[in-house]
Amino acid sequence: MTGLFDVSGKVACVTGASSGLGRRAATVLAHAGAAVVGVARRQADLEAWRSEVAGTTAVVPADLSDRASLEQISRKISEPFGSPQIVVHAAGINTREVADDVTDAGWDITMMLNLTVPFFLSKAFVPAMREKGWGRIVNFASLQTTRAFPGGIAYGTSKGGIGQLTRAMAEAWSKDGINANAIGPGFFPTELTAAVFGDEERAKRNADQTCVGRNGALEDLDGPLLFLCSDASSFVTGQVLMVDGGFTAK
């Protein structure tokens, strides 16, 4: 039973590894024995992550918003340790534009980073996963996958799309041993939620809406992530696992 959550010997790619939930995911997988390639735009932050983490790691500084570069980026990701069998899509953006103020540029980059990249980057690695008969794709959903928040029309649309993308990936690829699932975080302290946690009253209001009575801590992500990245989830695919303290249950 101890081997159920084992990812040692696997190659993992984590986008958004320079900060927040992506950084935590990359760290957890490295500490669990995977060879981890961290991908993000900010090279200095990636290098700082790599210097702090024990394990087998590499970094690929890349601007994932450049769609024409995705094929080249996928090749760079595969250079250090081979093509990844685990792909975690934690990179994302929330412009927080209200509906009447949404710009073309804000909409386009939101859809690109939050929805287009998870599909096309995964697609690049599927042939190698299929050849091995094993793969794990973990997308990042959101409370806004199923709920509308003020100022979140573009972000919420992209995260609603992630729910359907996850199901469609599962339908397309799980017969080849490639499971696709998503984690839906509640309120965690990250760069994206700095404004929320900087307002004590608002943070408490969010905590009070959960079943457990608190907001998330980064370590709350560890178990669900390892579950979805390992053999423990061999019969779980096409699902959105909400890691939100019961926020969406109330």
C-alpha positions as a printed Julia matrix, in Angstrom:
250×3 Matrix{Float64}:
   0.0    0.0     0.0
   2.89   2.39    0.66
   3.69   2.49   -3.05
   0.3    3.88   -4.02
   1.45   7.5    -3.77
   4.97   6.86   -5.07
   6.14   9.11   -7.9
   9.83   8.26   -7.69
  11.34   7.58  -11.09
   8.68   9.68  -12.83
   9.4   12.87  -14.75
   7.09  15.76  -13.89
   6.54  19.15  -15.49
   4.95  21.92  -13.42
   4.0   25.22  -15.02
   3.81  28.29  -12.83
   6.56  26.82  -10.66
   8.06  30.18   -9.71
   5.42  31.07   -7.13
   2.25  30.13   -5.29
   0.52  26.82   -5.77
   2.74  25.91   -8.72
   5.88  26.35   -6.64
   4.36  24.23   -3.89
   3.36  21.51   -6.36
   6.83  21.42   -7.9
   8.42  21.2    -4.45
   6.12  18.4    -3.27
   6.75  16.29   -6.37
  10.53  16.79   -6.12
  10.54  15.81   -2.45
   8.45  12.76   -3.33
  11.13  11.54   -5.73
  10.04  12.79   -9.15
  12.47  14.54  -11.48
  10.76  17.91  -11.79
  11.02  20.5   -14.53
   9.7   23.85  -13.35
   8.39  26.21  -16.02
   7.62  29.9   -15.58
   8.35  33.29  -17.08
  10.51  34.64  -14.24
  13.91  32.98  -14.45
  15.3   34.43  -11.21
  12.37  33.05   -9.21
  12.7   29.66  -10.91
  16.39  29.52  -10.06
  15.61  30.51   -6.46
  13.1   27.63   -6.25
  15.62  25.19   -7.65
  18.32  26.28   -5.19
  15.98  25.78   -2.24
  14.57  22.37   -3.16
  16.19  19.02   -2.46
  15.77  16.57   -5.31
  16.27  16.23   -9.02
  15.15  19.44  -10.69
  15.57  21.57  -13.78
  14.04  24.84  -14.92
  12.77  26.15  -18.23
  12.19  29.91  -18.31
   9.45  30.47  -20.88
   6.61  32.78  -21.8
   3.7   30.39  -22.12
   1.46  33.15  -23.47
   3.34  32.93  -26.79
   1.34  30.21  -28.53
   3.78  29.93  -31.42
   6.51  28.93  -28.97
   4.65  26.09  -27.24
   6.14  23.36  -29.43
   9.65  24.65  -28.78
   8.9   24.97  -25.06
   7.67  21.37  -24.92
  10.95  20.21  -26.47
  12.96  22.18  -23.9
  10.92  20.63  -21.09
  11.82  17.17  -22.34
  15.55  17.84  -22.63
  16.72  17.42  -18.99
  15.09  14.08  -18.08
  12.97  12.99  -21.04
   9.32  13.57  -21.81
   7.25  14.01  -18.63
   4.69  11.45  -17.52
   3.2   13.92  -15.02
   2.09  17.38  -16.15
   0.72  19.88  -13.66
  -0.78  23.06  -15.11
  -0.56  25.64  -12.33
   0.32  28.7   -14.43
  -2.52  31.18  -14.73
  -3.7   34.76  -14.63
  -6.67  36.65  -13.23
  -7.05  40.16  -14.68
 -10.03  40.89  -12.38
 -11.72  43.0   -15.03
 -15.43  43.52  -14.47
 -17.66  42.59  -17.37
 -18.1   46.1   -18.74
 -14.35  46.74  -18.63
 -13.03  43.51  -20.15
 -10.42  44.26  -22.8
  -9.48  42.2   -25.83
  -5.96  41.8   -24.47
  -7.13  40.79  -21.0
  -9.57  38.23  -22.39
  -7.06  36.75  -24.84
  -4.2   36.27  -22.37
  -6.57  34.79  -19.8
  -7.87  32.18  -22.24
  -4.37  31.49  -23.5
  -2.68  30.89  -20.16
  -5.58  29.33  -18.29
  -7.16  27.17  -20.98
  -5.21  26.93  -24.24
  -1.81  26.12  -22.71
  -3.09  23.19  -20.6
  -4.49  21.53  -23.7
  -1.74  22.09  -26.23
   1.15  21.51  -23.83
  -0.45  18.28  -22.63
  -1.1   17.22  -26.21
   2.62  17.56  -26.95
   3.46  15.0   -24.24
   0.65  12.53  -24.89
   2.49  10.39  -27.5
   5.3    9.58  -25.06
   2.8    8.9   -22.25
   0.81   6.65  -24.57
   3.95   4.72  -25.48
   4.6    4.05  -21.78
   0.94   3.32  -21.09
   0.94   5.72  -18.15
   0.41   9.43  -17.62
  -1.1   11.94  -15.25
  -2.41  15.37  -16.23
  -3.46  17.68  -13.41
  -5.2   20.9   -14.36
  -5.99  23.72  -11.97
  -9.67  24.55  -11.7
 -11.11  27.11   -9.28
 -14.07  28.04   -7.12
 -15.06  29.94  -10.26
 -15.29  26.71  -12.26
 -18.86  26.51  -10.97
 -19.51  29.9    -9.31
 -19.5   33.48  -10.57
 -17.4   36.02   -8.67
 -17.37  39.8    -9.15
 -14.66  40.88  -11.57
 -14.09  37.32  -12.7
 -15.92  36.95  -16.0
 -12.84  36.11  -18.1
 -11.13  34.1   -15.36
 -14.33  32.26  -14.48
 -15.0   31.45  -18.12
 -11.51  30.0   -18.49
 -11.87  27.94  -15.31
 -15.31  26.73  -16.32
 -13.61  25.61  -19.51
 -10.99  23.75  -17.46
 -13.74  21.6   -15.96
 -14.92  20.54  -19.42
 -11.37  20.28  -20.79
 -10.51  17.88  -17.97
 -13.48  15.66  -18.8
 -12.69  15.79  -22.52
  -9.02  14.92  -21.92
 -10.13  11.94  -19.86
 -12.48  10.78  -22.58
  -9.76  11.1   -25.23
  -6.72   9.67  -23.45
  -7.6    7.6   -20.38
  -8.0    4.45  -22.43
  -4.25   4.75  -23.04
  -3.45   4.91  -19.32
  -3.37   8.73  -19.24
  -5.61  10.05  -16.5
  -6.68  13.69  -16.47
  -8.07  15.38  -13.38
  -8.18  18.85  -11.89
  -7.64  20.39   -8.48
 -10.02  23.19   -7.55
  -8.36  25.24   -4.81
 -10.28  27.37   -2.39
  -8.69  30.47   -0.92
  -4.94  29.97   -0.51
  -2.33  32.66    0.23
  -0.57  33.3    -3.09
   0.4   36.26   -5.25
  -2.92  35.99   -7.08
  -4.89  36.27   -3.83
  -2.74  38.88   -2.07
  -5.56  41.41   -2.2
  -7.92  38.94   -0.53
  -5.59  37.97    2.29
  -4.47  41.58    2.74
  -8.03  42.43    3.82
  -8.52  40.69    7.19
 -12.26  41.14    7.16
 -12.6   39.69    3.69
 -10.26  36.79    4.48
 -12.29  35.97    7.61
 -15.53  36.16    5.64
 -14.16  33.63    3.16
 -12.95  31.37    5.96
 -16.36  31.48    7.62
 -17.96  30.23    4.4
 -15.99  26.98    4.51
 -17.1   23.88    6.38
 -13.81  23.63    8.29
 -13.76  27.29    9.3
 -10.46  28.42    7.8
  -8.76  29.31    4.55
  -6.24  27.02    2.9
  -2.59  26.55    3.84
  -0.16  25.52    1.11
   0.41  22.11    2.71
  -3.28  21.31    2.23
  -2.47  20.82   -1.45
   0.15  18.11   -0.91
  -2.01  15.01   -0.4
  -4.52  15.7    -3.17
  -1.7   16.47   -5.59
   0.22  13.26   -4.86
  -3.02  11.3    -5.11
  -3.75  12.62   -8.59
  -0.13  12.24   -9.77
   0.33   8.64   -8.66
  -1.08   5.13   -9.01
  -3.43   5.91   -6.12
  -5.73   7.58   -8.67
  -5.57   4.81  -11.29
  -9.39   4.58  -11.5
 -10.03   8.31  -11.13
 -10.17  10.42  -14.26
 -12.15  13.36  -15.61
 -12.81  14.71  -12.12
 -12.47  18.09  -10.43
 -11.32  17.58   -6.85
 -12.24  20.66   -4.83
  -9.6   21.39   -2.19
 -11.54  24.2    -0.58
 -12.34  23.23    2.99
 -15.94  22.65    1.96
 -16.5   26.14    0.54
 -18.49  24.74   -2.39
 -20.38  22.31   -0.14
 -22.29  25.08    1.66
